[in-house]
Amino acid sequence: MKLPAKVEYGVLALLTLASSCAEGERLNIRRLADDHDIPHRFLVQILLELKRAGIVASIRGAGGGYRLERAPQEITLGEVVAALEGTSPNPRPSESHSPLHRALAEAWRDATLAQQNFLDNITLADLVKQAANRREPMWYI
C-alpha cells in the first residue's frame, strides 16, 4: 500500500496529539508541523479535513491549538484514511465476461477488503503503545 504524504502527515500529527496531550489539552499547529517537518500550510489543510471528519477540534486564540475530538483508542487508521483520501477504490467493473477478468476483480476486491479490515482494527492508541515499546524516538517511526 502506497502511503500518500497527506495521510502520513495527518497520522503523524494525530499520533503526536494522542501521545502528548492529556484530555482537553491542545497543541499548537506550529509544533505539530515542526516536530515532523511537515509544511505548515499543508498541515493546516490536513487538519481542516480531520476537523470536518470529527477527528480533531481546534481552539482559537493565544492558548489555542488542536486536540483530538475523541480518545485515541476510538480513532482508527481506517477512519483517518477515509477522512483524508476517501474510501478505497473499487475495481472497475469488467466489460469482459472472461474468467480471468472475474478472477482478477475478485482478488482485487478481497485484497481491498483485507486492507480496510486491517486499518479499521488498528487505533491511534495501538500505534502510540507500539512507539512507546521501541527504543528510538517516535519521530523515527
Disulfide bonds with the S-S distance in Angstrom:
none
